Amino acid sequence: MSDKQLLVYYLNKKVTVITADGRNLVGKLKGFDNKINLILKDTQERIFSEKESLKEVSVGLMLIKGEMLMEMSTYHGGVQDEYGD
């Protein structure tokens, strides 16, 4: 199965993305291109800290360059799930 075929499965689903710089993002996958650049809608950045509790920052619409994508999976909830899907 090609990368594109895998990404089609995730379209319009809530996903969690880990980027090469260590960011943890949760949002709805709205699109992608042949370079695996991703468009996420209603994106939240999840910031973890040893000193503080989980912090979620609303980012909104976000473009993630394919070269920055390290991992992506469907989002199954977590500490705070505000999406209601």
HELIX and SHEET records of a PDB file:
HELIX    1   1 ASP A    3  TYR A   10  1                                   8    
HELIX    2   2 GLY A   66  MET A   68  5                                   3    
SHEET    1   A 5 LYS A  55  ILE A  64  0                                        
SHEET    2   A 5 LEU A  38  ILE A  47 -1                                        
SHEET    3   A 5 ASN A  24  PHE A  32 -1                                        
SHEET    4   A 5 LYS A  14  THR A  19 -1                                        
SHEET    5   A 5 LEU A  69  THR A  74 -1                                        
END                                                                             
